């Protein structure tokens, strides 16, 4: 370093001038440090804003299916409520105007006894409750499924399902038919999980489910799935939540058509693909016409349907 101005040798610089130079240098260094710190804070802030905005716009999730463990249980609770105003006209004259309500309730506990590959292949199924109530006007009818209060063992054997009682005896054909229909997923992933894409999904993404896959989840033979749309709306605490829209129609009996337009939500666990809940509700409409013997009989009904499914795992 050169000597201060007015001095031929560094050691000859006045002490006051030297102190002044040191202070100036220190002040300049402090200014540089402040600027550097400011830039660091701004860079960090910008990075945080970038991450936050990216997370909001690009939050994605990939749903995964995992085989259940042997000995694990699943408790399914299903409720379906329908209310409808029915009007019957004969040759244009109203002969019946009544309210109809129907409720179905089911609680089933499934225990995994054997696992093959990525799915259960043998289970014990306990029907704790399987009831149905229908009322029209002053009349009410209650009924229970042939499986109500009973337990079965179901095993996948190739393309067939073997349904037996826990003691090995053979249930009635009606019971076997009901249980086999309920357990059609045995040996495969859950039918509701199969509705979902296996590629990454972004929050806000809308996708259509094929009628075939939707029909597999909602199997009534007399109903046709015309549209099934889903939208991923949130992922919180390991659960993906979807908005669901379903439009279906069919002919439950000759000369009678029915349409349902349901909306609601579906929730599924991200880590293993287990469905947690499905709630759908919306309007239902029925129309019918029969002609013969000089009479024209018209049926009409409008109302609401509410379907609620919940599953708990242990």
C-alpha positions in Angstrom: 0.0 0.0 0.0 1.4 3.5 -0.9 2.1 6.2 1.7 -0.6 8.7 2.5 -0.5 11.9 0.6 2.0 14.4 2.0 4.3 11.7 3.5 7.3 10.0 1.9 7.1 6.9 4.1 4.1 4.9 5.5 5.3 4.9 9.0 5.5 8.7 9.0 1.6 9.1 8.5 0.0 11.2 11.2 -2.0 9.0 13.7 -5.3 11.0 13.3 -5.2 10.6 9.5 -4.6 6.9 9.8 -7.5 6.5 12.2 -9.7 8.4 9.7 -8.7 6.1 6.8 -9.4 3.0 8.9 -12.8 4.3 9.8 -13.6 5.0 6.1 -12.5 1.5 5.1 -14.6 -0.1 7.9 -17.6 2.0 6.9 -17.2 1.0 3.3 -16.9 -2.7 4.3 -20.1 -2.4 6.4 -21.9 -0.8 3.4 -20.8 -3.7 1.2 -21.9 -6.3 3.8 -25.3 -4.5 4.1 -25.8 -4.6 0.4 -24.8 -8.3 0.3 -27.2 -9.1 3.1 -30.0 -7.3 1.4 -29.3 -9.2 -1.8 -29.4 -12.5 0.1 -32.6 -11.6 1.8 -34.2 -10.6 -1.5 -32.9 -13.7 -3.2 -34.3 -15.9 -0.4 -37.6 -14.1 -0.5 -37.8 -14.5 -4.2 -37.1 -18.2 -3.9 -39.7 -18.6 -1.3 -42.3 -16.8 -3.4 -41.4 -19.0 -6.3 -41.7 -22.2 -4.3 -45.0 -21.0 -2.9 -46.5 -20.0 -6.2 -45.2 -23.2 -7.8 -46.8 -25.2 -5.1 -50.2 -23.6 -5.6 -50.1 -23.9 -9.4 -48.3 -27.2 -9.8 -49.3 -29.3 -6.8 -49.3 -32.9 -8.0 -50.0 -36.3 -6.6 -49.6 -39.9 -7.9 -52.0 -42.4 -6.4 -50.5 -45.8 -5.5 -52.2 -49.1 -4.8 -50.7 -51.4 -2.1 -51.9 -54.9 -1.2 -53.7 -55.2 2.1 -52.0 -57.2 4.9 -53.3 -60.6 5.9 -55.5 -60.2 9.0 -56.4 -56.5 8.2 -60.0 -55.5 8.2 -62.2 -53.1 6.3 -65.6 -51.8 7.5 -67.9 -50.5 4.8 -71.0 -48.5 5.6 -73.4 -47.8 2.8 -76.6 -45.7 2.9 -78.9 -44.8 0.0 -81.9 -42.6 0.4 -84.5 -41.7 -2.3 -87.5 -39.5 -2.1 -89.9 -39.1 -5.0 -93.3 -37.5 -5.8 -95.2 -39.9 -8.0 -98.1 -39.0 -10.3 -100.2 -41.6 -12.3 -102.6 -40.4 -15.0 -105.1 -42.5 -16.9 -106.3 -40.9 -20.1 -105.1 -37.5 -18.7 -106.9 -37.8 -15.4 -104.8 -38.0 -12.2 -105.6 -41.2 -10.4 -102.7 -41.3 -8.0 -100.5 -38.6 -6.4 -98.3 -39.9 -3.6 -94.9 -39.7 -2.0 -92.4 -42.6 -2.1 -89.3 -43.0 0.0 -86.7 -45.7 0.0 -83.8 -46.3 2.2 -81.1 -49.0 2.0 -78.5 -49.5 4.8 -75.6 -51.9 4.9 -72.6 -52.5 7.1 -70.1 -55.1 6.1 -66.8 -56.1 7.8 -64.2 -57.8 5.5 -61.2 -59.6 7.0 -58.3 -60.5 4.7 -57.3 -64.1 5.1 -55.0 -64.5 2.1 -53.1 -62.2 -0.3 -51.9 -63.0 -3.8 -49.9 -60.5 -5.7 -51.2 -57.0 -5.0 -54.7 -57.9 -3.8 -56.6 -60.1 -1.3 -57.6 -63.5 -2.8 -59.5 -64.9 0.2 -61.6 -63.0 2.8 -64.2 -63.5 5.5 -67.2 -61.2 5.0 -69.6 -60.4 7.9 -72.9 -58.7 7.0 -73.7 -56.9 10.2 -76.6 -55.1 8.6 -78.3 -55.3 5.2 -81.8 -53.7 5.4 -84.2 -52.0 3.1 -87.3 -49.8 3.9 -89.8 -48.6 1.3 -92.8 -46.5 2.0 -95.5 -45.1 -0.3 -98.4 -43.1 1.1 -99.5 -44.8 4.3 -97.9 -48.1 3.4 -94.4 -49.1 4.6 -92.5 -52.3 3.8 -89.3 -53.4 5.5 -87.1 -56.2 4.2 -83.7 -57.6 4.9 -81.2 -59.1 2.5 -80.7 -62.9 2.7 -77.1 -62.1 3.8 -78.3 -59.9 6.8 -76.5 -61.1 10.0 -74.5 -63.8 8.3 -70.8 -64.4 7.7 -69.2 -66.0 4.6 -65.8 -67.0 3.3 -65.0 -66.0 -0.3 -62.0 -67.2 -2.3 -60.9 -66.3 -5.8 -60.3 -69.4 -7.9 -59.4 -68.4 -11.4 -62.4 -66.6 -12.9 -64.8 -67.9 -10.3 -65.5 -67.0 -6.7 -66.2 -69.7 -4.2 -68.6 -68.7 -1.5 -69.1 -70.8 1.6 -70.1 -70.5 5.2 -67.3 -70.4 7.8 -68.0 -74.1 8.6 -67.6 -75.0 5.0 -71.3 -75.5 4.2 -72.8 -74.1 1.0 -75.1 -71.1 1.3 -78.3 -70.7 -0.8 -77.9 -69.7 -4.4 -79.5 -66.3 -3.6 -76.9 -65.7 -0.9 -74.0 -66.8 -3.1 -75.2 -64.4 -5.9 -75.4 -61.4 -3.5 -72.0 -62.1 -1.9 -70.2 -62.8 -5.2 -71.5 -59.5 -6.7 -70.3 -57.6 -3.6 -66.9 -59.3 -3.7 -66.3 -59.1 -7.5 -63.1 -57.1 -6.8 -61.5 -60.0 -4.9 -58.1 -60.7 -6.5 -58.0 -57.2 -8.0 -57.5 -53.6 -6.9 -60.5 -51.7 -5.5 -63.1 -50.8 -8.2 -63.2 -47.2 -7.0 -59.4 -46.9 -7.2 -59.6 -48.2 -10.8 -61.6 -45.0 -11.7 -58.5 -42.9 -11.2 -55.5 -42.3 -13.5 -52.3 -43.9 -12.5 -50.3 -40.9 -13.8 -49.5 -37.8 -11.8 -52.5 -35.5 -11.2 -52.4 -31.8 -10.7 -54.8 -30.0 -8.3 -57.5 -28.6 -10.4 -57.2 -31.2 -13.1 -60.5 -32.5 -14.6 -60.7 -35.9 -16.3 -63.4 -38.2 -17.7 -63.9 -41.8 -16.6 -64.9 -44.3 -19.3 -68.5 -45.6 -19.1 -67.0 -49.1 -18.7 -64.9 -48.3 -15.7 -67.7 -46.3 -14.1 -70.2 -49.1 -14.7 -67.8 -51.5 -12.9 -68.1 -49.2 -9.9 -71.8 -48.7 -10.2 -73.1 -52.0 -11.5 -76.9 -52.0 -11.9 -77.7 -53.7 -15.1 -80.6 -51.5 -15.9 -78.6 -48.2 -15.7 -76.2 -46.8 -18.3 -73.5 -44.4 -17.2 -73.7 -41.5 -19.7 -71.1 -39.2 -18.2 -68.7 -39.6 -15.2 -66.4 -36.7 -14.5 -63.9 -36.2 -11.7 -61.8 -33.2 -10.6 -58.9 -33.3 -8.1 -59.6 -30.3 -5.8 -57.2 -30.9 -2.8 -54.6 -33.1 -1.2 -54.4 -32.8 2.5 -52.8 -35.0 5.1 -52.3 -37.9 2.7 -55.9 -37.8 1.4 -56.8 -36.8 -2.2 -60.3 -35.2 -2.6 -62.2 -35.2 -5.9 -65.3 -33.6 -7.1 -67.6 -36.1 -8.9 -70.3 -35.6 -11.4 -72.3 -38.6 -12.7 -75.2 -38.7 -15.2 -76.9 -42.1 -15.7 -80.1 -43.4 -17.2 -81.9 -46.6 -18.0 -85.1 -48.7 -18.1 -85.6 -50.4 -14.8 -88.8 -52.0 -16.2 -90.6 -52.1 -19.6 -92.0 -48.8 -20.6 -90.3 -47.0 -17.7 -87.2 -44.8 -18.0 -85.2 -43.3 -15.2 -82.4 -40.6 -15.1 -80.2 -39.5 -12.2 -77.8 -36.5 -12.2 -75.6 -36.8 -9.1 -72.8 -34.6 -7.8 -70.6 -35.0 -4.8 -67.1 -35.9 -3.6 -64.8 -38.9 -3.4 -61.8 -39.2 -1.0 -59.0 -41.7 -1.3 -55.7 -42.3 0.6 -52.7 -41.4 -1.5 -50.2 -43.9 0.0 -52.2 -47.1 -0.6 -55.2 -46.2 -2.8 -57.8 -47.1 -0.2 -61.1 -45.3 -0.8 -62.4 -43.5 2.3 -65.7 -42.0 1.3 -68.0 -41.3 -1.6 -71.0 -39.0 -1.3 -73.3 -38.3 -4.2 -76.6 -36.5 -4.3 -78.9 -35.0 -6.9 -82.2 -35.1 -8.7 -83.9 -38.3 -10.0 -86.7 -38.5 -12.6 -88.9 -41.4 -13.8 -91.2 -41.4 -16.8 -93.4 -44.2 -18.2 -96.2 -44.8 -20.7 -98.4 -47.9 -21.2 -101.2 -48.1 -23.7 -103.8 -50.8 -24.3 -107.5 -51.6 -24.1 -108.3 -48.0 -25.0 -106.4 -46.6 -22.0 -103.3 -44.5 -21.8 -101.5 -44.8 -18.5 -98.7 -42.3 -17.8 -96.3 -42.5 -14.9 -94.2 -39.5 -13.7 -92.0 -39.0 -10.7 -89.4 -36.4 -9.6 -87.3 -36.5 -6.4 -83.8 -36.7 -5.0 -81.3 -39.5 -4.4 -78.5 -39.4 -1.8 -75.7 -42.1 -1.8 -73.2 -42.3 1.0 -70.3 -44.8 1.3 -67.6 -44.8 4.0 -64.7 -47.2 4.7 -62.6 -47.6 7.8 -59.4 -49.7 8.0 -57.7 -51.6 10.7 
